């Protein structure tokens, strides 16, 4: 092949690469326009609706969720809010912040807590923020309490012949430690902290459920309840589902034909997810040029909790 033919082929390849890149950029621009005008957050629509959010999995300090709740509170289109909960609980602080954010919404519009499969511990804490709590007959709820756990690896280190030396500014620094049995003072400190959070939780339930504190204390021993049991002890208000939810909103003066619109996290509704762009690039033969991690790496959830835990745990032994 002569030099002229080689030069022509290289020029053709450069042009082809240019148009592939241009096609990707145009496609991204089109997706952005589509997202802006048709798939944007529900608050951009003037159509009145009932907003719905889902809270599932371990509850943590979730800034995005708090911002979404604030947008719902400020929205003139969202006439009410459904908080659908399927969670065993999580950190006490995470539950506290979400509770307060939901209460801020309820100051402006009616809020229904929809207990699905499970709303225990911090999940139930969040449920009490609603103006009414609706659950299924066999939903699981309750588990009012707080727990602090830490591992003990000292025996394992002893078997391995490894020792840990400590020099501390005071005896209570970094206690309790996973490397030795905690001193009694450490246990007292942690228990006082736990009981302070526990008492706050009990007072919150007593206030929100309009129950005497003594009655809540009888229920706040970590016990869980089915929906049928929970309504008997006044931890929830109604058994049912969507029909009962809509009936409640009607009782609060909202039109019965209002549609329910789910307000999801941006990463779940945006066409600009990393997978959409990667798929488009692969289709155009440009996937080798994308410096991105594998999907399995990107989908890893955050595993660390951020404080005292209020969570229902099933013994896995």
C-alpha positions as CSV (number, residue, x, y, z in Angstrom):
1,X,0.0,0.0,0.0
2,X,1.5,3.3,-1.1
3,X,2.0,6.3,1.2
4,X,-0.9,8.2,-0.3
5,X,-3.3,5.4,0.5
6,X,-2.0,5.1,4.1
7,X,-2.4,8.9,4.6
8,X,-6.0,8.8,3.2
9,X,-6.9,5.9,5.5
10,X,-5.5,7.7,8.6
11,X,-7.4,10.9,7.6
12,X,-10.6,8.8,7.2
13,X,-10.0,7.2,10.6
14,X,-9.6,10.6,12.3
15,X,-12.8,11.9,10.7
16,X,-14.7,8.8,11.8
17,X,-13.4,9.3,15.4
18,X,-14.4,12.9,15.3
19,X,-18.0,12.1,14.2
20,X,-18.3,9.3,16.8
21,X,-17.3,11.8,19.5
22,X,-19.7,14.4,18.1
23,X,-22.5,11.8,18.1
24,X,-21.8,11.0,21.8
25,X,-21.9,14.7,22.7
26,X,-25.1,15.2,20.7
27,X,-26.7,12.2,22.4
28,X,-25.7,13.5,25.8
29,X,-27.1,16.9,25.0
30,X,-30.4,15.3,23.8
31,X,-30.6,13.2,27.0
32,X,-29.9,16.4,29.1
33,X,-32.8,18.2,27.3
34,X,-35.1,15.2,27.8
35,X,-34.2,15.1,31.5
36,X,-34.7,18.8,31.9
37,X,-38.1,19.0,30.3
38,X,-39.7,15.6,30.9
39,X,-37.8,13.7,33.6
40,X,-36.9,16.4,36.0
41,X,-38.0,16.3,39.6
42,X,-41.7,16.4,40.2
43,X,-41.6,19.9,41.7
44,X,-40.9,21.3,38.2
45,X,-44.4,20.2,37.2
46,X,-47.4,22.5,37.9
47,X,-49.7,19.5,38.2
48,X,-50.9,19.0,41.8
49,X,-50.0,15.6,43.2
50,X,-49.2,13.6,46.4
51,X,-45.5,13.1,46.7
52,X,-44.1,9.8,47.8
53,X,-40.6,8.8,49.0
54,X,-39.2,5.4,49.9
55,X,-36.9,4.8,52.8
56,X,-35.4,1.3,52.8
57,X,-32.3,-0.5,54.1
58,X,-30.1,0.8,56.9
59,X,-30.9,4.3,58.0
60,X,-28.0,6.7,58.1
61,X,-27.4,10.5,57.9
62,X,-28.6,11.0,54.3
63,X,-28.1,14.6,53.1
64,X,-29.7,14.0,49.7
65,X,-32.9,12.6,51.4
66,X,-33.1,15.6,53.7
67,X,-32.7,18.0,50.8
68,X,-35.5,16.1,48.9
69,X,-37.8,16.4,51.9
70,X,-37.1,20.1,52.0
71,X,-38.0,20.5,48.3
72,X,-41.3,18.6,49.0
73,X,-42.0,20.9,51.9
74,X,-41.4,24.0,49.7
75,X,-43.2,22.6,46.6
76,X,-46.6,24.1,45.8
77,X,-47.4,21.1,43.5
78,X,-46.9,18.5,46.2
79,X,-50.2,18.6,48.2
80,X,-49.3,15.8,50.6
81,X,-46.5,13.2,51.4
82,X,-46.4,9.4,51.7
83,X,-43.3,8.1,53.5
84,X,-43.0,4.4,52.6
85,X,-40.7,2.6,55.0
86,X,-39.1,-0.8,54.7
87,X,-36.2,-0.6,57.1
88,X,-34.9,-2.5,60.2
89,X,-33.5,0.8,61.5
90,X,-30.0,2.2,61.6
91,X,-28.2,5.0,63.4
92,X,-30.1,7.0,66.0
93,X,-28.8,10.2,64.7
94,X,-29.7,9.4,61.1
95,X,-33.3,8.6,62.3
96,X,-33.4,11.8,64.3
97,X,-32.5,14.0,61.3
98,X,-35.0,12.3,59.0
99,X,-37.7,12.5,61.7
100,X,-37.3,16.2,62.0
101,X,-37.3,16.7,58.3
102,X,-40.6,14.9,57.9
103,X,-42.1,16.9,60.8
104,X,-41.1,20.0,58.9
105,X,-43.1,18.8,55.9
106,X,-46.1,18.0,58.1
107,X,-46.2,21.6,59.2
108,X,-47.2,22.5,55.6
109,X,-49.1,19.5,54.3
110,X,-50.5,16.1,55.5
111,X,-48.0,13.2,55.8
112,X,-48.8,9.5,55.9
113,X,-46.3,7.0,57.2
114,X,-46.7,3.8,55.2
115,X,-45.2,0.8,57.0
116,X,-44.4,-1.9,54.5
117,X,-42.6,-5.1,55.3
118,X,-40.6,-3.7,58.2
119,X,-40.3,-0.4,60.1
120,X,-38.4,-1.2,63.3
121,X,-36.2,0.8,65.7
122,X,-35.1,4.0,63.8
123,X,-37.5,2.9,61.1
124,X,-40.3,3.2,63.6
125,X,-38.9,6.5,64.8
126,X,-39.2,7.9,61.3
127,X,-42.8,6.5,61.0
128,X,-43.9,8.4,64.1
129,X,-43.1,11.6,62.2
130,X,-46.2,11.1,60.0
131,X,-49.6,12.5,60.9
132,X,-50.9,9.0,60.8
133,X,-49.3,5.5,60.5
134,X,-50.7,2.9,58.2
135,X,-49.4,-0.7,58.1
136,X,-50.2,-4.1,56.8
137,X,-51.7,-6.8,59.0
138,X,-48.3,-8.7,59.0
139,X,-45.9,-5.7,58.8
140,X,-43.2,-5.7,61.5
141,X,-42.7,-2.7,63.6
142,X,-41.7,-1.6,67.1
143,X,-38.2,-2.6,68.5
144,X,-38.0,0.7,70.4
145,X,-34.5,0.9,71.8
146,X,-30.9,1.8,71.3
147,X,-27.8,-0.4,71.1
148,X,-24.0,0.0,71.1
149,X,-21.9,-2.9,69.9
150,X,-18.2,-3.4,69.5
151,X,-16.1,-6.5,68.7
152,X,-13.6,-8.1,71.1
153,X,-10.5,-9.2,69.2
154,X,-8.2,-9.5,72.2
155,X,-8.5,-13.3,72.5
156,X,-7.7,-13.7,68.8
157,X,-4.6,-11.5,69.2
158,X,-3.5,-13.6,72.2
159,X,-3.6,-16.7,70.0
160,X,-1.6,-15.0,67.4
161,X,1.0,-13.9,69.9
162,X,0.3,-10.2,69.2
163,X,0.0,-7.6,72.0
164,X,-1.1,-4.0,72.0
165,X,0.4,-1.4,74.2
166,X,-1.4,1.9,75.0
167,X,-0.4,5.2,76.4
168,X,-3.4,7.4,77.0
169,X,-4.0,10.8,78.3
170,X,-6.8,9.5,80.6
171,X,-8.3,6.2,81.5
172,X,-11.5,6.8,79.5
173,X,-9.8,7.8,76.3
174,X,-10.7,5.4,73.4
175,X,-13.0,3.3,75.6
176,X,-14.5,0.8,75.2
177,X,-11.6,-0.8,73.2
178,X,-11.9,-3.9,71.1
179,X,-8.5,-5.0,72.4
180,X,-9.3,-5.6,76.0
181,X,-12.3,-6.0,78.4
182,X,-13.7,-2.5,79.2
183,X,-13.3,-1.3,82.7
184,X,-16.4,-0.8,84.7
185,X,-16.2,3.0,84.4
186,X,-16.3,2.6,80.6
187,X,-19.4,0.4,80.8
188,X,-21.1,3.0,83.0
189,X,-20.2,5.8,80.5
190,X,-21.6,3.9,77.5
191,X,-24.7,2.8,79.3
192,X,-25.4,6.4,80.4
193,X,-25.1,7.6,76.8
194,X,-27.3,4.8,75.6
195,X,-30.0,5.5,78.2
196,X,-30.0,9.2,77.4
197,X,-30.7,8.4,73.7
198,X,-33.2,5.7,74.8
199,X,-35.1,8.1,77.0
200,X,-35.2,10.6,74.2
201,X,-36.7,7.9,71.9
202,X,-39.3,6.9,74.5
203,X,-40.3,10.5,75.0
204,X,-40.6,11.0,71.3
205,X,-42.9,8.0,70.9
206,X,-45.0,9.1,73.9
207,X,-45.4,12.5,72.5
208,X,-46.2,11.5,68.9
209,X,-48.5,8.6,69.8
210,X,-50.2,10.5,72.6
211,X,-49.5,7.7,75.1
212,X,-48.5,7.9,78.8
213,X,-44.7,7.5,79.2
214,X,-45.3,4.5,81.5
215,X,-47.3,2.8,78.8
216,X,-44.6,3.4,76.2
217,X,-41.9,2.0,78.6
218,X,-43.8,-1.3,78.7
219,X,-43.6,-1.5,74.9
220,X,-40.0,-0.1,74.7
221,X,-38.2,-3.3,75.7
222,X,-37.0,-4.1,72.2
223,X,-40.2,-6.1,71.3
224,X,-41.4,-6.2,67.8
225,X,-45.1,-6.3,66.7
226,X,-47.1,-7.2,63.7
227,X,-49.4,-4.6,62.3
228,X,-52.4,-6.3,64.1
229,X,-50.5,-6.2,67.4
230,X,-49.3,-2.7,66.9
231,X,-52.7,-1.2,66.3
232,X,-53.9,-2.9,69.5
233,X,-51.2,-1.1,71.5
234,X,-51.6,2.1,69.6
235,X,-48.2,2.2,67.9
236,X,-50.0,2.6,64.5
237,X,-53.4,4.1,63.5
238,X,-54.8,2.0,60.6
239,X,-54.3,-1.4,58.9
240,X,-54.4,-1.3,55.1
241,X,-52.6,0.1,52.1
242,X,-53.2,2.6,49.2
243,X,-57.0,2.7,49.7
244,X,-56.6,3.7,53.3
245,X,-53.9,6.2,52.5
246,X,-56.0,7.9,49.9
247,X,-59.0,7.9,52.4
248,X,-56.8,9.7,54.9
249,X,-55.8,12.4,52.5
250,X,-59.5,12.9,51.5
251,X,-60.2,13.4,55.2
252,X,-57.6,16.1,55.2
253,X,-59.4,17.9,52.3
254,X,-57.3,16.7,49.4
255,X,-59.1,15.8,46.1
256,X,-59.5,12.0,45.8
257,X,-58.2,12.0,42.2
258,X,-54.7,13.4,43.0
259,X,-52.0,11.3,41.4
260,X,-49.2,9.8,43.5
261,X,-45.8,10.8,42.2
262,X,-42.7,9.2,43.5
263,X,-39.8,11.6,44.3
264,X,-36.7,9.5,43.8
265,X,-33.0,10.3,44.4
266,X,-31.5,12.0,41.3
267,X,-29.1,9.1,40.7
268,X,-32.1,6.8,40.2
269,X,-34.1,9.0,37.8
270,X,-31.3,10.7,35.8
271,X,-30.5,9.5,32.4
272,X,-26.9,10.6,33.1
273,X,-26.1,7.6,35.2
274,X,-22.7,6.3,34.5
275,X,-24.2,3.1,33.1
276,X,-26.2,5.0,30.5
277,X,-23.2,6.9,29.2
278,X,-21.0,3.8,29.3
279,X,-23.6,1.8,27.3
280,X,-23.9,4.6,24.7
281,X,-20.1,4.8,24.4
282,X,-19.8,1.0,23.9
283,X,-22.5,1.1,21.2
284,X,-20.4,3.7,19.4
285,X,-17.1,1.8,19.9
286,X,-15.7,4.4,22.3
287,X,-15.9,2.4,25.5
288,X,-12.1,2.0,25.6
289,X,-11.7,5.7,26.0
290,X,-13.8,6.1,29.2
291,X,-11.7,6.1,32.3
292,X,-14.3,4.7,34.6
293,X,-14.4,1.9,37.2
294,X,-16.3,-1.3,36.7
295,X,-20.0,-1.2,37.6
296,X,-19.4,-3.7,40.4
297,X,-17.1,-1.2,42.0
298,X,-19.4,1.8,41.5
299,X,-22.4,0.0,43.0
300,X,-20.7,-0.8,46.4
301,X,-22.9,0.6,49.2
302,X,-21.4,2.6,52.1
303,X,-21.0,0.1,54.9
304,X,-20.1,2.3,57.9
305,X,-22.7,3.5,60.4
306,X,-22.3,6.9,62.0
307,X,-23.2,6.7,65.7
308,X,-25.4,4.9,68.3
309,X,-27.6,2.3,66.6
310,X,-31.3,1.8,66.8
311,X,-31.8,-1.3,64.7
312,X,-33.7,-4.5,64.8
313,X,-31.2,-7.4,64.4
314,X,-32.1,-11.0,63.7
315,X,-29.7,-13.5,65.3
316,X,-27.8,-15.0,62.4
317,X,-26.4,-17.9,64.3
